[in-house]
Amino acid sequence: MPVNYTTPAPEQLLPVPGVRLGVAEAGVRKANRKDLVVMALDEGTAVAGVFTSNRFCAAPVQVCREHLATGATAIRAIVINTGNANAGTGADGLARARSTCEALATQMSLKPTQVLPFSTGVIMETLPVDRIAAGLPAALADLAPAHWARAAEGIMTTDTCPKAASRQVQIGGKTVTITGISKGAGMIRPNMATMLGFVATDAVLAPELLQPLVTNAANASFNRITIDGDTSTNDSFILMATGQAGHARISSLDSAEGQALQAAVSAVAAELAQAIVRDGEGATKFISVKIEGGKTEAECLQAAYAVAHSPLVKTAFFASDPNLGRILAAVGYAGFDDLDQGLIDLYLDDVHVVTRGGRRPEYREEDGARVMKQAEITVRVNLNRGSAQATVWTCDFSYDYVRINADYRS
């Protein structure tokens, strides 16, 4: 079960004018499960995305990049299948991803380049395009603005619950809506994780602002999470702006309106990203790793990732064992040639464990054990070498993580 996370009720997920969603059971890998989602976008919607840094990226990622290159306002539909990642499938996989776009484009009277395809699931298996094409009419018949909750369920793989978020913000005297869904539970690492994220807003902004907007949001959310340190082949985070909110057009992200929109989009993305960690495969604890006192944000992230990726740290948290030397060791091998260990302070929530590189005389192990038993824990390390800081989110490693991944293909 996810750590302190409850999926929002369907009525809490606010429709975004200009976006309709439909879900179907196509039997891509297993029967009797929602595994096909279509999003229909009104004309004039701008779309931008951030994708995996894995050079062995999946066929749909390659096709998405090609289609987005035709222009931010060219995309009119999105199709997502679960159960099969269409990764490691070579030229045949690319052809099948394009065939999926062609099938949906034909039924919606669009050009194939106006469709973005997404796949998630098992790698190195042939994508059953015939099943997807056969399921498209049902997904199209299901299209409705309020089907965000159904879509969140339709993109799940090893997730134990759907993940969604929604909020509204006032911009230029008008109410702007931001709603999104995500999936992911394992093979999660920054840049990006094995996750899919889709966020839509009816904000009115210049199309060229959408790419920096989604990049900034990703850097504050999906690029701050890690479950197991593996960078997937299919990661994608898509932002859609329909421009139907009715306020004056935002022409700069540095303006008050641009900053308000950026904050709201980033907040929704962070909520979706943290939901992925809370639902990490086998997770029993949600852990925030905060590094303070760095020279730059980049080095703070470097240290935070070292702690958050460490299997030894993560297994200690699962066992509620205050074996906190593992945290110091991870900071030590993070890659700073000039790190002064004599300056470091370490805290577990309110418990001050290490001061100036050594065990604090007042620290008692029972205090550390008390914090380690909590479902949510903050690890705070102060490097005391500057004013920068950064936070990443992770979870523990349990027996179930091994079981889930050992049995994933069966």
C-alpha positions in Angstrom: 0.0 0.0 0.0 1.2 3.5 -0.7 2.8 5.5 2.2 0.3 8.1 3.4 -1.3 8.6 -0.1 -4.9 8.4 -1.1 -6.0 8.9 -4.7 -8.2 11.9 -5.1 -11.9 11.2 -5.6 -13.0 11.5 -9.3 -14.9 14.7 -8.5 -11.8 16.3 -7.0 -10.1 16.1 -10.4 -11.2 19.2 -12.2 -11.9 19.0 -16.0 -9.6 21.1 -18.1 -11.6 22.8 -20.9 -10.2 21.6 -24.2 -9.2 18.1 -23.0 -11.3 14.9 -23.2 -10.1 11.5 -22.0 -11.3 8.0 -22.9 -10.3 4.6 -21.6 -10.7 1.1 -22.9 -9.7 -2.5 -22.2 -7.7 -3.6 -25.3 -6.0 -6.7 -23.8 -2.5 -5.5 -24.6 -1.0 -7.9 -22.2 -3.7 -9.0 -19.8 -7.5 -9.3 -20.3 -10.1 -7.4 -18.2 -8.0 -4.4 -17.3 -8.0 -0.8 -18.4 -4.9 -0.5 -20.6 -5.6 2.0 -23.3 -6.1 5.7 -22.9 -6.8 8.4 -25.5 -6.7 12.1 -24.9 -8.3 14.4 -27.4 -7.1 18.0 -27.5 -8.9 21.0 -29.0 -7.4 22.8 -31.8 -4.9 25.4 -30.7 -3.7 23.4 -27.7 0.1 23.7 -27.2 2.1 20.7 -26.1 5.6 20.2 -24.9 7.5 17.4 -23.1 10.5 16.1 -21.3 11.7 12.6 -21.9 14.1 10.0 -20.6 17.9 10.6 -20.8 18.4 6.8 -21.4 20.1 6.5 -24.8 18.3 3.2 -25.3 15.0 5.0 -25.4 11.8 3.3 -26.5 10.2 3.6 -29.9 7.3 5.8 -28.7 9.7 8.3 -27.2 11.5 8.6 -30.5 8.3 9.1 -32.4 7.0 11.7 -29.8 10.2 13.7 -30.3 9.7 13.6 -34.0 6.1 14.7 -33.9 6.7 17.5 -31.3 9.4 18.9 -33.6 6.6 19.7 -36.1 5.4 22.5 -33.7 4.0 23.0 -30.2 0.4 23.6 -31.5 0.3 20.7 -34.0 -0.6 17.9 -31.6 -4.3 17.0 -31.3 -4.3 13.6 -29.7 -2.4 11.3 -27.3 -2.6 7.5 -27.1 -1.2 5.5 -24.2 -1.0 1.8 -23.8 0.2 -0.2 -20.7 1.4 -3.8 -20.6 4.0 -3.4 -23.3 6.8 -0.8 -23.4 7.7 -1.2 -27.1 11.3 -0.7 -26.1 14.2 -2.7 -27.3 12.2 -3.6 -30.4 14.3 -1.9 -33.1 12.9 -0.8 -36.5 9.9 -3.0 -36.0 9.0 -1.2 -32.8 9.3 2.2 -34.5 7.0 1.0 -37.3 4.5 -0.2 -34.8 4.5 3.1 -32.8 3.9 4.9 -36.1 1.1 2.4 -37.0 -0.6 3.2 -33.6 -0.5 6.9 -34.5 -1.9 6.2 -38.0 -4.7 4.1 -36.5 -5.9 6.8 -34.2 -5.3 9.6 -36.7 -7.6 7.7 -39.2 -10.4 7.5 -36.7 -10.1 11.1 -35.6 -9.5 12.6 -39.1 -6.0 13.8 -38.1 -2.5 13.5 -39.6 -0.4 10.8 -37.9 2.1 13.5 -36.9 -0.7 15.1 -34.8 -0.7 12.1 -32.5 1.7 11.4 -29.7 2.1 7.7 -28.7 3.2 6.4 -25.2 3.8 2.9 -24.0 4.7 1.4 -20.7 5.2 -2.2 -19.5 7.5 -5.1 -20.4 10.6 -4.3 -22.5 11.7 -6.3 -25.6 8.2 -7.6 -26.6 6.4 -6.9 -29.8 3.7 -4.2 -29.5 0.3 -5.8 -30.4 -0.9 -2.9 -32.6 -3.9 -4.9 -33.8 -5.2 -5.1 -30.3 -4.6 -1.4 -29.7 -6.3 -0.5 -33.0 -9.3 -2.7 -32.1 -9.6 -1.0 -28.7 -9.5 2.6 -30.1 -13.2 2.9 -31.0 -14.2 2.1 -27.4 -11.7 4.6 -26.0 -13.0 7.3 -28.4 -16.6 6.5 -27.5 -15.6 7.0 -23.8 -14.1 10.5 -24.4 -15.3 13.0 -21.7 -13.7 16.0 -19.9 -14.3 14.4 -16.5 -12.5 11.1 -17.1 -9.2 12.0 -15.4 -9.7 9.4 -12.7 -10.4 6.6 -15.3 -7.3 7.7 -17.3 -5.1 7.6 -14.1 -6.2 4.0 -13.6 -5.7 3.2 -17.3 -2.0 4.0 -17.3 -1.0 1.9 -14.3 1.5 -1.0 -14.4 2.9 -2.2 -11.1 1.3 0.8 -9.4 -1.0 -0.2 -6.5 -3.2 2.9 -6.9 -3.9 5.6 -9.5 -2.1 8.9 -9.1 -3.7 12.2 -9.9 -3.7 15.9 -8.8 -5.7 19.0 -9.5 -5.7 22.6 -8.4 -6.8 26.1 -9.5 -5.1 29.4 -9.4 -6.3 33.0 -10.2 -4.5 34.6 -13.1 -5.5 38.0 -14.5 -8.9 37.8 -12.7 -9.7 34.4 -14.2 -9.7 30.9 -12.7 -7.0 28.7 -14.3 -7.2 24.9 -13.9 -4.3 22.5 -13.7 -5.0 18.7 -13.6 -2.6 15.8 -14.1 -2.1 12.1 -13.8 1.1 10.0 -13.5 2.2 6.4 -13.2 5.3 4.8 -11.8 6.4 2.5 -9.0 9.8 1.1 -9.9 12.8 1.7 -12.2 12.7 5.2 -10.9 15.6 7.6 -11.1 16.0 11.2 -12.0 16.5 12.3 -15.7 13.9 10.8 -15.8 12.3 7.9 -14.0 10.2 5.0 -15.5 7.1 7.1 -15.3 4.6 8.7 -17.4 3.1 12.1 -16.5 0.5 14.1 -18.2 -0.6 17.6 -17.0 -3.1 19.9 -18.7 -4.0 23.5 -18.1 -6.4 25.9 -19.7 -3.9 28.8 -19.2 -3.3 31.2 -22.0 0.4 31.6 -22.8 2.8 32.0 -25.7 3.5 28.5 -27.2 7.2 29.0 -26.9 6.9 29.3 -23.1 5.6 25.7 -22.8 8.9 24.0 -23.1 10.7 26.0 -20.4 7.5 25.7 -18.3 7.5 21.9 -18.4 11.3 21.6 -18.0 11.2 23.8 -14.9 8.3 21.7 -13.5 10.2 18.5 -14.2 13.3 19.7 -12.5 11.3 20.6 -9.4 9.4 17.3 -9.3 10.0 14.2 -11.5 13.8 14.9 -11.6 13.9 14.9 -7.7 12.6 11.4 -7.1 14.4 8.0 -7.0 13.2 4.6 -6.0 15.9 2.2 -7.2 18.4 4.3 -9.2 17.4 2.8 -12.6 16.7 5.2 -15.5 14.0 3.8 -17.7 13.6 3.6 -21.5 10.1 5.2 -21.7 10.0 8.1 -19.3 7.8 11.0 -20.5 6.3 14.1 -18.9 3.9 16.0 -21.1 2.3 19.4 -20.5 -0.7 20.6 -22.5 -2.1 24.2 -22.5 -5.4 24.7 -24.2 -5.6 28.4 -23.8 -9.2 28.5 -22.9 -9.1 30.2 -19.5 -9.9 33.7 -20.9 -7.2 35.8 -19.3 -4.6 37.9 -21.1 -1.9 35.9 -22.8 1.2 35.3 -20.7 4.2 36.3 -22.7 6.9 35.8 -20.0 7.5 33.3 -17.2 9.2 36.1 -15.3 6.0 38.1 -15.1 3.8 37.8 -12.0 1.3 35.8 -14.1 4.0 33.6 -15.5 5.4 32.9 -12.0 2.0 32.1 -10.6 1.4 29.6 -13.4 4.9 28.1 -13.0 4.3 27.6 -9.3 1.0 26.0 -9.8 2.2 23.6 -12.5 5.3 22.7 -10.5 3.1 22.0 -7.5 0.9 19.6 -9.3 3.9 17.9 -10.8 5.6 17.6 -7.4 2.4 16.1 -6.0 2.3 13.5 -8.8 6.1 12.8 -8.4 5.8 12.3 -4.7 2.8 10.0 -5.2 5.1 7.8 -7.3 7.6 7.5 -4.5 4.9 6.9 -1.9 3.7 4.0 -4.1 7.3 2.7 -4.8 7.5 -1.0 -5.3 7.4 -2.5 -1.8 7.8 0.9 -0.1 6.9 1.2 3.6 8.5 4.7 4.2 8.6 8.0 2.4 11.9 9.7 2.9 12.9 13.3 2.1 16.6 13.8 1.7 17.5 17.5 2.2 21.1 18.7 1.7 21.9 22.2 3.0 24.9 24.4 3.2 26.3 23.5 -0.2 28.3 25.7 -2.6 25.8 25.2 -5.4 22.4 23.5 -5.8 24.0 21.0 -8.2 26.4 19.7 -5.5 23.5 19.5 -3.0 21.6 17.4 -5.5 24.7 15.3 -6.0 24.9 14.5 -2.3 21.2 14.0 -2.0 21.1 11.5 -4.8 24.0 9.6 -3.3 22.1 9.1 -0.1 18.8 8.4 -1.8 20.2 5.9 -4.2 22.1 3.9 -1.6 20.7 0.4 -1.1 22.4 0.2 2.3 20.7 3.4 3.4 17.3 2.3 2.0 17.5 -1.2 3.7 18.4 0.4 7.0 15.3 2.6 6.8 13.1 -0.5 6.0 14.5 -2.2 9.1 14.1 1.0 11.2 17.7 0.6 12.1 19.5 3.9 12.9 22.7 2.7 11.2 23.3 6.3 10.3 27.0 5.9 9.3 25.6 4.7 6.0 24.3 8.2 5.3 27.6 9.8 6.1 29.4 7.2 3.9 27.1 8.1 1.0 27.8 11.8 1.3 31.5 10.9 1.5 31.4 9.1 -1.9 29.1 11.6 -3.6 32.2 13.0 -5.5 33.4 16.1 -3.7 37.2 16.3 -3.8 37.2 19.2 -1.3 34.6 18.0 1.2 35.5 18.7 4.8 33.9 16.0 6.9 34.7 18.0 10.0 32.0 20.5 9.0 29.1 18.1 8.5 25.9 18.0 10.6 23.3 15.3 10.3 19.7 15.4 11.5 16.8 12.8 11.5 13.7 15.0 11.7 14.2 16.9 15.0 17.0 14.6 16.2 20.5 16.1 15.9 22.7 13.0 15.3 26.1 14.3 14.0 27.8 17.6 14.7 31.0 18.8 13.0 31.6 15.4 11.5 31.3 13.3 14.7 28.5 11.7 16.8 26.8 14.4 18.8 27.5 13.6 22.5 23.8 14.2 23.4 22.6 11.8 20.7 20.9 8.7 21.9 20.3 5.7 19.6 16.7 5.3 20.9 15.9 8.8 19.6 17.2 7.8 16.2 15.2 4.5 16.4 12.1 6.4 17.2 12.3 8.5 14.1 13.3 5.5 11.9 10.0 3.8 12.8 7.9 6.6 11.3 6.2 6.3 7.9 7.6 9.7 6.8 11.2 10.7 7.6 13.4 13.7 6.7 17.1 13.3 6.5 18.9 16.6 6.7 22.6 17.0 6.1 24.3 20.4 6.4 27.6 20.5 4.6 28.3 24.0 6.1 30.3 25.1 3.0 27.8 27.5 1.4 24.1 28.7 1.3 22.7 26.4 -1.4 20.2 23.6 -0.7 18.2 20.9 -2.5 15.7 18.1 -1.6 15.0 14.8 -3.3 12.4 12.2 -2.3 12.9 8.4 -2.1 11.6 5.4 -0.2 13.0 2.3 1.5 13.9 -1.1 0.1 11.8 -3.9 1.4 11.5 -7.6 0.7 8.5 -6.9 -1.6 10.7 -4.8 -4.0 12.7 -8.0 -4.8 9.5 -10.1 -5.1 7.7 -7.6 -7.4 10.7 -7.3 -9.8 11.5 -11.0 -9.7 8.0 -11.8 -10.8 7.4 -8.8 -13.1 7.2 -10.7 -16.4 5.2 -13.6 -15.1 
